Amino acid sequence: MKVLCIGHSSWDMTVPVDDYPIENTKYRFNEKYQMGGGPASNAAYLLGKWGIDTVIATVVGSDDFGTKIKKEFQDLNMSTDYIETTYDKDTSFSFILINKKNGNRTVFNVATEHPMLKKYNYEFTPDIILTDGHDYGASQNAISKNPNAISVIDAGRITPELLELCKYVKYIVCSKGFAETVTNLKFDYNNPQSLVNIYNKLQNKYPNSIIVVTLEEHGALYQSGNQIKIMPGLKCDAIDTTGAGDIFHGAFVYGLANNFDIDKTITLANIAAGLSVQKMGSRLSMPTLSEVLDYYSKKMNINNQVPETTTAK
């Protein structure tokens, strides 16, 4: 099983703070965490860490950050043959403030523009393609050239290019914000019908795709059989939510690669994301596969658990 991940890479610096900074003041921080980031890049890193044969196709600058990103993948014995280096632009950099009181993050991304891949040919045939939509040309080319591959899109931010890509993928795994914006409806967790209405409207817009909506601490909304369900997320105190969505996508692809059913796939993805927010830093917080499987088998009581059903479709 070969997975191709296409999209954005960045170098992240995460700094925990007691309160959000006040304008025109100076602060001294003695705690920081640095690592590679980016939606497709993080998902690829998780898959490599979990033993899936994965290739990341992305662009970095000819700088120290780009070199460090490549080394992270090399340290997992992953190929960096499709990490392109641009000499015109620096590696994207993100400065992330984490509120210690609630785990909320504020991200400052520093990049004039995200460079796109120039090479569209791969010396292998992917079984699964995951794109974060940042590189429309490379993503569309890979999907069209590999019609037998399972295609997945991480639909977070909304752009015309990402909306167009959604028409061609098998799985749309989107954020709560994406779902609300596309449908022009709002989630009301006290009114299950509102969730069904949003899901149905998304499904009507993308009738050829299987849709999953990530709902942060509320879990994930999806369809299994003829029922629209919410798979609850882990109940935990979040320390840092950075990268949790990326980790969900990576774990979701892991489930697809192992032919798990949709319920198990989403449960594992929820567990992986939930465990990650209890530690600082996106890649530093990624749980091992054994940690996720152990949680699945010993603490979730999967054999007896019935996912919460909002209503029948």
C-alpha positions in Angstrom: 0.0 0.0 0.0 1.5 3.3 -1.2 0.3 6.7 0.0 1.0 10.0 -1.8 0.5 13.2 0.2 0.5 16.5 -1.7 0.5 19.9 -0.2 1.9 22.5 2.2 5.0 22.3 4.4 6.1 24.9 7.0 8.4 25.2 9.9 6.5 25.8 13.1 7.6 27.5 16.3 5.2 27.0 19.2 5.3 29.2 22.3 3.0 28.6 25.3 1.7 31.9 26.9 -0.3 32.6 30.1 -2.4 35.3 28.3 -2.7 36.6 24.8 0.0 39.4 24.4 -1.0 43.0 24.8 -0.1 45.4 22.0 3.0 47.6 22.4 4.6 45.5 25.2 7.6 43.2 25.4 7.6 39.6 26.5 10.3 37.1 27.2 9.6 33.4 26.6 11.7 30.6 27.9 9.7 27.7 26.5 9.4 26.9 22.8 8.9 23.9 20.5 10.1 23.7 16.9 9.2 21.2 14.2 7.9 20.8 10.7 4.2 21.5 10.0 1.6 21.9 7.3 -1.5 19.8 6.8 -0.4 17.3 4.2 3.1 17.2 5.6 1.9 16.4 9.1 -0.4 13.7 7.8 2.4 12.2 5.8 4.7 12.3 8.9 2.1 10.4 11.0 1.6 7.8 8.3 5.4 7.3 8.1 5.6 7.0 11.9 2.9 4.4 11.8 4.7 2.3 9.2 2.7 3.1 6.1 4.8 3.5 2.9 4.2 7.2 2.4 5.7 9.8 0.1 5.3 13.6 0.7 5.3 15.9 -2.4 5.8 19.4 -1.2 8.0 22.5 -1.7 10.5 24.0 0.8 13.0 26.8 0.6 16.8 26.4 0.3 17.2 27.4 3.9 17.7 25.8 7.3 14.0 25.2 7.8 13.8 23.4 4.5 16.8 21.2 5.5 15.3 20.4 8.9 11.9 19.4 7.3 13.7 17.0 5.0 15.7 15.6 7.9 12.5 14.9 9.9 11.3 12.6 7.1 14.7 11.0 6.6 14.8 10.2 10.3 11.6 8.1 9.7 13.3 6.5 6.7 10.8 8.2 4.4 11.7 9.2 0.9 12.4 12.9 0.3 12.7 12.5 -3.5 9.6 14.5 -4.1 10.3 17.3 -1.7 11.3 20.1 -4.1 13.5 22.9 -3.2 12.9 26.4 -4.4 15.6 29.0 -4.5 13.2 31.9 -5.0 11.3 31.8 -1.7 11.9 30.9 1.9 10.3 28.0 3.6 6.9 29.0 5.1 7.2 29.8 8.8 4.5 29.7 11.4 4.7 31.3 14.8 2.1 29.7 17.1 0.9 31.1 20.5 -0.7 28.5 22.8 -3.0 29.8 25.6 -2.1 27.7 28.6 -5.5 28.3 30.1 -7.5 26.6 27.4 -5.2 25.1 24.8 -6.4 27.5 22.1 -3.9 28.5 19.4 -3.2 31.6 17.5 -1.2 31.1 14.3 0.9 33.7 12.5 1.9 32.3 9.1 4.7 34.1 7.4 4.8 33.6 3.7 4.3 35.8 0.7 2.9 32.9 -1.2 3.2 29.1 -1.2 5.3 27.8 -4.0 3.8 25.0 -6.1 5.3 21.7 -7.2 6.9 21.7 -10.7 7.2 18.0 -11.1 4.0 16.0 -11.6 5.5 12.6 -12.5 6.1 9.9 -9.9 8.1 6.7 -10.2 5.4 4.7 -8.4 1.6 4.2 -8.6 -0.1 5.5 -5.4 -3.0 3.5 -3.9 -4.2 6.5 -1.8 -3.8 10.2 -2.6 -4.2 12.7 0.2 -4.2 16.4 -0.7 -4.7 19.5 1.5 -5.7 21.5 -1.6 -2.8 24.0 -1.4 -1.5 22.8 -4.8 -4.3 22.5 -7.2 -2.3 21.6 -10.3 -0.3 18.8 -8.7 -3.3 17.4 -6.9 -5.6 17.4 -9.9 -2.9 15.9 -12.0 -2.2 13.0 -9.6 -5.9 12.3 -9.1 -6.7 12.2 -12.9 -3.6 10.1 -13.7 -4.4 7.6 -11.0 -8.2 6.9 -11.3 -7.9 3.7 -9.3 -6.3 5.4 -6.3 -8.5 6.3 -3.3 -8.5 10.1 -3.2 -8.9 12.1 0.0 -9.0 15.9 0.5 -8.3 17.7 3.7 -10.9 20.5 3.2 -10.1 23.2 5.8 -9.6 26.6 4.3 -11.9 27.5 1.4 -10.5 28.6 -1.9 -12.0 28.2 -5.5 -9.3 25.6 -6.2 -10.1 23.5 -3.2 -13.8 23.6 -3.9 -13.1 22.4 -7.4 -10.9 19.6 -6.2 -13.7 18.4 -3.9 -15.7 17.4 -7.1 -13.2 14.8 -8.0 -12.2 13.0 -4.7 -13.8 10.0 -3.1 -13.5 11.3 0.5 -14.0 14.9 1.6 -12.8 15.2 5.2 -13.7 18.8 6.0 -13.6 21.1 9.0 -16.7 22.5 10.8 -15.9 25.9 9.4 -15.8 24.5 5.8 -19.1 22.8 6.3 -20.8 25.9 7.7 -19.5 28.2 5.0 -20.3 25.9 2.1 -23.8 25.2 3.3 -24.5 28.6 4.8 -25.9 26.9 7.9 -24.7 26.7 11.5 -24.2 23.7 13.8 -26.5 23.7 16.8 -25.4 20.8 19.0 -28.7 21.1 21.0 -30.6 20.5 17.8 -29.5 17.3 16.1 -31.6 18.1 13.0 -29.2 21.1 12.3 -26.3 18.6 11.9 -28.4 16.4 9.6 -29.4 19.4 7.5 -25.7 20.4 7.1 -24.6 16.9 6.2 -27.4 16.4 3.7 -26.7 19.7 2.0 -23.0 18.8 1.7 -23.9 15.4 0.3 -26.2 17.0 -2.2 -23.5 19.4 -3.3 -20.9 16.5 -3.6 -23.0 13.5 -4.4 -20.1 11.3 -5.6 -18.1 11.8 -2.4 -18.1 10.3 1.1 -18.2 13.1 3.5 -16.8 13.4 7.1 -17.0 16.6 9.1 -14.6 17.1 12.0 -16.2 18.9 14.9 -13.2 19.5 17.1 -14.0 18.4 20.7 -17.5 17.1 19.6 -15.9 14.4 17.4 -16.8 13.7 13.8 -20.0 13.7 11.7 -20.4 11.1 9.0 -22.7 8.5 7.5 -22.5 4.8 8.1 -25.1 2.6 6.3 -28.2 4.7 6.1 -27.6 6.6 9.3 -25.9 10.0 9.9 -23.8 9.7 13.1 -21.6 11.5 15.4 -18.5 9.6 16.6 -17.7 11.4 19.9 -14.3 12.7 20.4 -12.1 12.0 23.5 -13.1 13.9 26.6 -9.8 15.5 27.7 -8.2 18.8 28.7 -6.5 20.2 25.6 -3.0 21.6 26.1 -2.3 22.4 22.4 -4.7 21.8 19.5 -2.1 22.5 16.8 -2.1 19.8 14.2 -5.0 17.8 15.6 -6.9 18.0 12.3 -3.8 17.0 10.3 -3.4 14.0 12.7 -7.0 13.1 12.2 -6.5 13.1 8.4 -3.4 11.0 8.7 -5.0 8.4 10.9 -8.1 8.4 8.7 -5.9 7.5 5.7 -4.3 4.8 7.9 -7.7 3.3 8.4 -8.4 3.3 4.6 -5.0 1.7 3.9 -5.9 -1.1 6.2 -9.5 -1.5 4.8 -11.1 -0.7 8.2 -14.8 0.1 8.1 -15.8 3.7 8.4 -16.8 3.5 12.1 -13.4 2.0 13.1 -11.5 4.4 10.8 -13.1 7.5 12.4 -12.8 6.1 15.9 -9.0 5.6 15.5 -8.7 9.1 13.9 -10.6 10.6 16.8 -8.4 8.8 19.3 -5.2 9.9 17.6 -6.3 13.6 17.4 -7.6 13.5 21.0 -4.3 12.1 22.4 -2.3 14.6 20.5 -4.0 17.7 22.0 -2.8 16.6 25.4 0.8 17.4 24.5 2.6 20.4 23.1 3.6 20.7 19.4 2.0 19.0 16.4 4.6 16.4 15.4 6.0 16.2 19.0 2.5 15.3 20.2 1.7 12.6 17.6 0.9 9.4 19.4 2.4 6.1 18.4 0.3 3.5 16.6 0.5 1.2 19.6 -0.8 4.0 21.9 -3.8 4.5 19.7 -4.6 0.8 19.2 -4.2 0.3 23.0 -6.7 3.1 23.7 -9.0 1.7 21.1 -9.0 -1.9 22.5 -8.7 -1.2 26.3 -10.4 2.1 27.1 -13.0 2.7 24.4 -14.7 -0.7 24.9 -15.3 -0.8 21.2 -17.0 -4.2 21.1 -19.9 -2.8 23.1 -19.8 0.9 22.0 -22.5 2.1 19.6 -21.7 5.4 18.1 -24.1 8.2 18.9 -26.7 8.4 16.1 -28.2 11.8 15.3 -31.0 10.5 13.1 -31.6 8.2 10.2 -31.2 9.7 6.8 
